[in-house]
């Protein structure tokens, strides 16, 4: 989804959309929902309110408000200090879309959502005084049978350290890591990866992006755990990982 970030979770009885990329990604996401026959999103989760993560939500919410073939049940966002709540047009449009669907925002708290054949643990950021919105990112741990996926939003080293010191990750040992902050140098720190010990990594980043993501230092750290099992949306397009509860199957758009 370009330089943005978006993950669609589908189980036997539920659907969750974590982030929705940049504004330009909305049509692709709506097309994917139709492709997979999704008529209800049990949750949409905005990990943090940056435009490359929530930019696609306004159009998706507007679509759900206007048409009968998509319903959105719940919307989750992180708890933010008052001085960190954005005043951007993108965020205002997001709030308008939530209102059009008759919904209210659910602030993330530690809980587990039952998704039928899987469960999604919500792990909110433990910090309260970060300099960047990235470190207020909601993290989530999806477990399906004996397989697990950890989604990080744009969490970087300050949030990673606080998650580790709080003990929130002591039980988190995913097969798949959705790499934090597009593979920036300041994410996927040694201690964080040592605790999670992932075997697969997915990096969401735009082709030839101006940020230099993913950074070689982050990729090198990931390689110690994942070897060549690192997928990048700039090189592979959309990455689809399927679990039967025991084994994982990876397919890519290109």
C-alpha positions in Angstrom: 0.0 0.0 0.0 2.7 2.5 -1.0 4.6 4.0 1.9 1.6 3.4 4.1 0.7 0.5 6.3 -2.4 -1.7 6.4 -3.1 -5.3 7.4 -6.4 -7.3 6.9 -7.0 -10.2 9.2 -9.6 -12.7 8.1 -10.7 -15.7 10.1 -13.6 -18.2 9.8 -16.0 -15.8 11.4 -14.4 -12.3 11.7 -12.5 -9.6 9.9 -10.3 -6.9 11.3 -8.5 -4.1 9.4 -5.4 -2.7 11.1 -4.6 0.7 9.6 -5.6 1.7 6.0 -2.5 3.2 4.4 -2.4 6.5 2.8 -5.5 8.1 1.2 -4.6 6.6 -2.1 -4.8 3.1 -0.7 -8.5 3.2 0.1 -9.7 1.9 -3.3 -7.3 -1.0 -3.2 -8.5 -2.0 0.3 -12.2 -1.7 -0.7 -11.4 -3.9 -3.7 -9.7 -6.5 -1.4 -12.7 -6.5 0.9 -15.0 -7.3 -2.0 -12.5 -9.9 -3.4 -12.6 -11.8 -0.1 -16.3 -11.3 0.4 -16.0 -9.2 3.5 -19.3 -7.5 4.3 -18.5 -6.7 7.9 -15.4 -5.4 9.6 -15.7 -6.4 13.3 -13.0 -3.9 14.1 -11.0 -1.2 12.4 -7.9 -0.3 14.4 -6.0 2.9 13.8 -2.7 2.1 15.4 -1.8 5.9 15.6 -3.2 8.9 13.7 -0.6 9.5 11.1 -1.8 9.9 7.5 0.1 6.9 6.2 -1.8 4.7 8.6 -5.3 6.3 8.8 -5.4 8.0 5.5 -7.5 5.4 3.8 -10.0 5.1 6.6 -12.2 8.2 5.7 -13.1 6.8 2.3 -13.7 3.3 3.7 -15.9 4.7 6.4 -17.8 6.9 3.9 -18.3 3.8 1.7 -19.7 1.8 4.7 -22.0 4.7 5.6 -23.4 4.9 2.0 -23.7 1.3 0.9 -25.2 -1.9 2.4 -22.5 -4.3 1.4 -20.0 -3.1 4.1 -20.7 -2.6 7.8 -18.2 -1.5 10.4 -18.9 -2.5 13.9 -16.1 -1.0 16.1 -13.3 1.5 15.8 -10.2 1.4 18.0 -7.6 4.2 18.5 -4.8 4.7 21.0 -5.2 6.9 24.1 -3.3 10.1 23.5 -2.4 13.0 25.7 -4.4 16.1 24.8 -1.5 17.9 23.2 -0.8 14.9 20.9 -4.3 14.7 19.4 -3.9 15.7 15.8 -5.8 18.6 14.2 -5.0 17.4 10.6 -7.6 17.3 7.9 -7.0 13.6 7.6 -7.8 13.0 11.2 -10.9 15.3 11.1 -12.2 13.3 8.1 -11.5 10.1 10.0 -13.6 11.3 12.9 -16.4 12.5 10.5 -16.5 9.0 9.0 -16.8 7.4 12.4 -19.7 9.7 13.1 -21.4 8.9 9.8 -21.5 5.2 10.8 -23.1 6.0 14.1 -20.0 4.8 15.9 -17.8 6.1 18.7 -14.1 5.7 19.3 -12.9 2.8 21.6 -9.7 3.7 23.3 -7.2 0.8 23.4 -6.9 -1.1 26.6 -5.3 -4.5 27.3 -7.8 -7.0 26.2 -8.3 -10.0 23.9 -10.8 -10.1 21.1 -12.3 -13.4 20.1 -12.1 -13.9 16.3 -13.5 -17.4 16.2 -10.6 -19.6 15.0 -8.1 -17.0 16.2 -7.8 -14.4 18.9 -6.3 -10.9 18.8 -4.7 -9.5 21.9 -4.6 -5.7 22.2 -1.4 -4.4 23.7 -1.6 -0.6 24.1 1.6 1.5 24.4 2.6 1.6 28.1 4.1 5.1 27.8 2.5 8.5 28.4 5.1 11.0 27.5 6.6 10.3 24.1 7.9 12.9 21.6 6.4 11.1 18.6 2.9 9.8 17.9 4.7 6.7 16.5 5.4 5.5 20.0 1.7 5.6 21.1 1.1 2.8 18.5 -1.4 0.1 19.4 0.4 -3.3 19.1 -1.6 -6.5 18.5 -0.8 -10.2 18.9 -2.8 -12.5 16.7 -2.8 -16.2 17.6 -4.2 -19.0 15.4 -3.6 -22.4 16.8 0.1 -22.7 17.3 1.0 -19.8 15.0 1.3 -16.2 15.9 1.6 -12.7 14.3 2.7 -9.5 16.0 1.7 -6.2 14.5 3.6 -3.1 15.7 2.2 0.0 14.0 5.1 2.5 13.9 6.5 1.5 17.3 10.1 2.5 17.6 12.8 2.1 20.2 11.2 4.2 23.0 7.9 2.2 22.9 9.8 -1.1 22.3 11.8 -0.5 25.5 8.7 0.3 27.5 6.9 -2.7 26.2 9.8 -4.9 27.3 10.3 -3.4 30.7 6.5 -3.6 31.4 6.5 -7.3 30.8 3.8 -6.9 28.1 5.8 -9.0 25.7 6.9 -11.8 28.0 4.4 -14.2 26.4 4.7 -12.9 22.9 6.7 -15.2 20.6 5.3 -14.7 17.1 6.2 -16.6 13.9 5.6 -13.4 11.9 6.6 -9.8 12.8 5.0 -6.9 11.0 8.1 -4.8 11.3 7.7 -1.5 13.2 7.9 2.0 11.5 8.5 0.7 7.9 11.9 -0.8 8.9 13.4 2.4 10.2 16.8 2.4 11.9 15.1 3.3 15.2 12.8 0.2 15.2 13.3 -3.5 15.6 16.0 -3.1 18.3 18.2 -6.0 19.4 16.5 -6.5 22.7 13.0 -6.3 21.1 13.9 -9.0 18.5 15.6 -11.1 21.1 12.4 -11.3 23.1 10.1 -11.9 20.1 12.4 -14.2 18.1 10.3 -14.1 14.9 10.9 -16.4 12.0 9.2 -14.2 9.3 9.2 -10.5 8.9 7.1 -8.2 6.7 8.1 -4.6 6.0 5.6 -2.2 4.7 7.3 0.6 2.7 7.0 2.5 -0.5 9.2 1.9 -3.6 12.1 4.3 -3.6 10.7 6.2 -0.7 12.3 9.4 0.5 12.9 8.1 4.1 15.3 5.4 3.0 13.1 2.7 4.5 13.8 0.0 5.3 17.2 0.9 6.8 20.0 -1.5 6.3 20.8 -1.7 10.0 17.2 -2.8 10.8 17.2 -5.4 8.0 20.5 -6.8 9.2 19.1 -7.2 12.7 16.0 -8.9 11.3 18.2 -11.3 9.2 19.7 -12.7 12.4 16.3 -14.2 13.2 14.5 -14.4 9.9 17.3 -15.1 7.4 15.8 -14.7 3.9 12.2 -14.9 5.2 11.8 -11.1 5.0 9.2 -9.7 2.7 9.0 -6.0 1.6 5.9 -4.4 0.0 8.2 -2.2 -2.1 9.6 -5.3 -3.7 6.9 -8.0 -3.2 3.7 -5.9 -3.3 0.9 -7.2 -1.1 2.0 -10.0 1.1 -0.5 -12.7 2.1 0.2 -15.2 4.9 -2.2 -18.0 5.6 -2.3 -20.1 8.7 -4.0 -23.5 9.3 -3.1 -23.3 13.0 0.1 -25.3 12.4 1.9 -24.1 9.4 2.2 -20.8 7.4 2.0 -20.3 3.7 3.3 -17.1 2.2 2.2 -15.7 -1.2 3.1 -12.3 -2.7 1.7 -10.0 -5.4 4.9 -10.0 -7.3 
